[in-house]
Amino acid sequence: MCYEQLNYLCFVKVFKTILAFYINSSLHVAFAVYALVRITELYFGLPYNEPLDYFIFYGSITGYNFVKYAGIAKLHHMSLTKNLRLIQILSLISFVLMLYYASKIEYNTLLYFAPLGLLTLLYAVPMFNGLTKNLRNTASLKIIVIAIVWAGVTSLIPILNVDAYVNGKIVLVTIQRFLFVIVLTLPFDIRDLRFDKKHLQTIPQLIGIERTKKLGFVLLGITMVIEFFITPNHQFKVAYLIIFVLLLILLQRAKRKQSKYYASFWVESVPIIWWLLLLLLV
C-alpha cells in the first residue's frame, strides 16, 4: 500500500472519529437549537443576545448529554470508554459555561426556563409509577415533550426576554416551531422502531411508517401556511419553502434501516441550513 493511500485512510479514520464525537457529544443538536434561536431573532428583529443564546447552546449540550448518558455513567463509572469520558468532560465544561452565561441573564428570563427545565428533568429521571418511569418511557409523550421544550426555548423565551406581551404572531411562531420539531423528530422515531419497546407507543408504532410520513406531510403543510401569516418578508418565505421541500424529502426517504448519520446528522442539520439560508438571503 502506497504512502498516499495510508495518509488517506488515516484521514478518513480521524474524520470519522471526530464526526462520531461531534454527534455523540450533542454538539450538533446544540447547534441546531442555537440556529432556531437565531432564526427567531431574525423573524422578530431582535438584537443579538450573546448571554441568552450561549446559555441555550451550552444548556442544550448539558441537558442532552444528561438525558443520554447519566444512566450509563452511573452504571459504568469506573470503566467508561475514552470517548464517553471526553463527552463527560465536555458536558462539565458546558455546564460551567451555562452557569456563567446564566449569571448574565435577567432573573425573570431564567424563570421562563424553569418549567422547561423541569420537563427535561422529568424526561430523564424516573418520577412516575413508583419512581420507575420517566417521561421518555411514558407512552406517546416523548415526541410531545421534545417539541414543547424546543418550541419554548427557541421561539417563546427569546421573545419574552425582550417583551413580555404575547401577541398573535408569537403564538403562531410557537405553534409553527412545535409542529416543525415534531416533523423533525419523526425520522428518528422511524429509525428507532427496531429498538423502541412497544409500550412507548411512538407515532410509527401506533400508525405505521407510511401513515407517519403522511401525518408529517400534513403537519409540515400547516407550518408552511403559518409561514405566510407570520411574515411579509419574501426572502423568509423563499428560505422556508426550501426547508419545507428539504424536510419533506428527508421524511419521505426515512426508513427503519437508515445510514448511521441519516437522522442524527442530516435531519438534525435542517435548522442549521435554514439559518444559513436566511443569512444568505436576507
Order of alpha helices (4+ residues) and beta strands (2+ residues): alpha-alpha-alpha-alpha-alpha-alpha-alpha-alpha-alpha-alpha-alpha-alpha
